[in-house]
Amino acid sequence: MSTNNSILTRVFTQNTLKNFINCPSDVSILSSIVKRYEISYDDGTNNESVISEIYQYLGTSYRNEYFYKNTLLNKLIISAHRLKTTTALTEVPVAKSKADFIMINGKAVVYEIKTELDTFERLESQIADYYKAFDHVCVVTSVAQSKELMEKLVDTPVGIYVLTEKNTIKHLKEPEKFDEQLDKEQIFKILNKPEYENIVRQINKSLPSVTPVNYYRECKKIACKLPIEKLYELCLKELKKRNKIDIVDFDTVPYALRFLVYFSKFNKTQIKSLNEYLNKTFEGVK
């Protein structure tokens, strides 16, 4: 990633979102970007409009990973009215890789993002890792890279989606179910403690009474006695509960910030503070 554009990446992070709430008078990052990239604004323009203009700049000049993730969330879940029935996860460790974006509804689909700024160098190993814990995988890339990607994946079950020049998601190839590489241990490793304890209770009716040092190992041993299809089914049920959100109406959340807000786990007071910040008049370039 170019260091010249690193400040653009910093805007759309959890730390910056929290800073908007905790230090509403600090406009240094917005001010720096507006100045460096000559983002237009008028007297009386609010912070939300400035952030939206910066996001539009990303869409035309620097479509980074955040831009892809935010588009996936907006197009596949929010615009499709699936918020109540679908869970999205991000940056989930799977074997030696991290899944960029996972959508769980009736099934789970891992979306590996390859932006215009990325290469396909690690793609083969990443896909192999994802199939150890999930049975649907899709790669999302740019139009310019789609031909090369199609050639690589044409005879595989991996799906291919493209982020078009109009910033819509085009489905070139749908992901197919592939469960031959599912691995019980890798599935179990994805779960946090409350999640795998719920599964153990369903199997054993109680949790193992062992020393703390042996507790995780014993829980894994119990869970991994299940047929892999059953373990996978129970795993998805637990993961689907992981990201329950209080916000129902995402129409009130700026398009540019929806991915951040979705994963922020803000309470109502924090959401109110964010809205107050967004409605505040931009103080201009400092």
Buried (B, 14 or more C-beta within 10 A) or exposed (E): EEEEBEBBBEBBEEEBBBBBBEEBEEBEBBBBBBEEBEBEBEEEBBBBBBBBBBBBBBBEEBBBBBBBBBBBBBBBBBEEEBBEEBBBBBEBEBBEBBBBBBBBBEEBBBBBBBBBEBEBEBBEEBBBBBBBBBBBBBBBBBEEBBEEBBEBBEEBBBBBBBBEEEBEBEEBBEBEEBEEBBBBEBBBBBBEEEBBBBBBEEBBEEBBEEEEEEBBEBBBEBBBEBEEEBBBEBBBBBBBEBBEBEBEEBEEBBBBBBBBBBBBEBEEEBBEBBBEBBEBEBEBBE
